[in-house]
Amino acid sequence: MPEPTQVLPEVLGQIRALSVSRRPLIVCDVDEVVLHLIAHLEDYLHARDLMFLKHEYRLTGNIGTRNERRELPAADVRRHLQVFFDDICPRQDLVPGADEALHALARDWDIVLLTNLPGGHNKPVREKRLAEMGMTFPVLTNSGPKGGAVAALAAGRPAPVVFIDDSPTNHSSVHASLPSAMQIQFIADARFRETVDPAGHISLVTGDWQETSAFIGGIVPGARRPEPAD
């Protein structure tokens, strides 16, 4: 099991700027959870004669040339990801149902969007894109495993904490740093979701926001459950 991680100073500063609250907390990732990532990245790669070598949850070692299926060096992957995020952040597509579900849950829960995002200049771009879709929840940018940030966000709250993310690494980190958190592994792309072997601390694996909302709605006694979709 990974060791608990410390919150980064730059992330702690963002957390301290939030209003103090005693409500239940949802800490939610953005890429591949609220906004599509894999489909956009696949389009980017194909346009450059690159591809995912496997539908596995890793990037370094899993991006290569389409013809030779030759793995790209880690430095090239990082460079492509920076270019990709600079290009895609202003126009990422919404994962269906994310906006309705989060707004419904916000009646009973505080919601914080915790995203690993290369390039600090992309944070206001991401906030703008989310706001265009009606989502003005706080956006915190992190780097690396998210356990320390989630534990810091939960500090002083007696109520339940739910963590929603696609990354197995982030889920392991949160389990080590805040084992009391309820964890939902949300992966919008079915191909990648089907290859995940969920750890025992994962309460739900899904790519459906209606299912996610219903699950969370049953956690807090007396909370209003989301209305079923027509």
N, C-alpha and C positions, 0 to 999 in steps of 0.2 A: 504494500500500500504506500502511495507517495506520502512524503512528509508534508505537514501543513505549510502553506506558502505565506509570505508576508505581503501585505498590501504595498504597492509601489507608492512612494511619496507623492508623485504627481496625480495618482488616482485618489489617494487619501484627501488631497486638497479639493478634488471635485466632490467627494462624498461629504466633506465638512460644509460645503456650500449648500447642501440640500436642507430643506426644512425638516425639523425634528418631528417625528411621527411615531405613534404607538399602534398604527394599523398593521394588519398582515401585509407581507411584502412579496411581490413577484419580481425577481431579477431575471430579465429576459434578454437573450442574445438578439442580434439583428440579422446577420447574414445567414441565409438558408433557413431562417425561422420566421422573421417578419418580412424581410426582402429576399427575393431570389438571389442566389449566388452561383450555384453550380451550373445552371443553364446558361447564364451570362458568361461564365468563365469558359465553358465548353465552346461557345461561339467564338470567343476571343482566341482560344487555342487553335481551333480549326482554321480560322482565317490566317494563321501563321504556320500551317502544316504541322501543328502540334496536337497532342491528344492526352487524355487520361489513359495511362497504361492499364489500370484496373479501376473498378468502382470501389475503391478502398478509401478509408478516411485518413488520408495523408496527402500532402502535396509534394514535398521533397521526396524524390525517389519514385513518384507516381505520375510525372509529366515527362513526355518524351516525344520524339519525332514520329509522325504518322507513317512514313514509309519504312524506316528501319526499326521503328519502335525502340529507339536508342534513348536511354534515360538522360535527361538534362542535368548538368551539374547544379548543386544547390544555389550557387551564386546567380546562375541564369534564372532559376525559378524565382528567387527573390526579386530580381530585376523585373521579370515579367509581371509579378504580382503588384509591384509598385505602379507600373504603367497601367495595369488593368484597373486597379482601384481608382487611380486618378481619372480614368476614362469613364468608369461605370457608376461611380457614386452619385452623379447628378441624375441618373436615369434608371436605377434599379427598379424592377417590377415588384409589386406587392405579392406576397404569398396570399392566396385567396382566403378570406375570412379573418385575417390577422387583425385588421382594424376594428371590425365589429366585435370580435371576441375580447380584445384588450379594453375597449371602451366599456363593454358590459362588465368585465371583471373590475374595472376601476371604481365601480360604485362601492365595492367592499374592500378593495386591496389598493395599496400603493404600488405603482409600477415604475421600475427603473430599467432602462435599456442599457445594458453593459456590453460594449462591443470592442473587439480587438480590431483596430483599424490602422493600417500603415499610413503614416503621414499626418501630422497634426493639422495640416491645412484641410484635410478631408472631413474633420469633425463638423464645421459649420455647413459644409456641403451636404453631409448626411442628415443633419438636423433639418435643413431646408427641404430635402427630399421627403423626409418623414412628415414634416408639417404640411407639405403639399397633399399628403394623403390623410390629413386630419389628425395625425399623431404627434402631440406636443409633449409627450412624456419626457422626463429628464434623460439625457443621453450622456453616458460616461464612457470615456475611451480608456482602454486597458492595453497592456502588452503582456503576452505570455499567459500562463495558467491563471484562472480567475478565482481560485479559492480564497486568497487573501482579501480580494476586493469584496467578495460576497460575504465573508465573515465580518468585515468592517461595516458593510451596509446593514448587517443584521444586529450589530452590537447595540444593546440597550432595548431591543424590541422583544417583548414577551410573546408576541404572536407568531404564527407559523411563517416560514419562509419557503417559497417555491423557486427553484432554479430551472430555467428552460434554456437549453443550448443544444447544438448539434454535435459538438466535439466530445469524443470520449475522453480526451486529455483534460478538458475543462471540467467534465463531470467527476473524474477521479480526483482532481484538485479540490473541488468543492466538497466532496465526501471526506477528504482528509482534513480540511480546514473547518468545515461546518457540517458534521455528520447528521445533525438534526434536520437539515434541509430536505424537503421533498424534491426529487429530481425527475424532470421530464426531458427525455431525449427526443427533440423534434428535428426531423430531417425532411425537408420538403421534397427532395428528389427521391423517388421510390427505389431507383437502382442502388443508390448508396445506402438508403435505409435498410434494404434487404440484406446487405452484407454485414451489418452491425451485429455483433454478439453482445447484447446489453449486459453490463455488470449487475451484480445483485443489488446494488444501491439505487438502481434506476426503477422508478415506480411506473413509468409509462414510456413506451416508444411509439411515436406517432408522426404523421405528417399532415394531420387534420386538425384545424383549429376548433371545430365544433366539438370534437372529442376532447381536446385539451381543455376547453372552457368548461365542459361538463364535469371533467375530472376535478379541476380546481374548485368548481362550485360546490363540490361535496366535502371539501376539507374542513371548512370553518362552520361549526354549528350555527344555524340561524342566518347564514349568508343567503342572499338571493341567488337562486340558480338561474343561469341563462335560459332565455326562452328558446325552445327548439325551432330550428329553421323550417320555413314552409317547404 
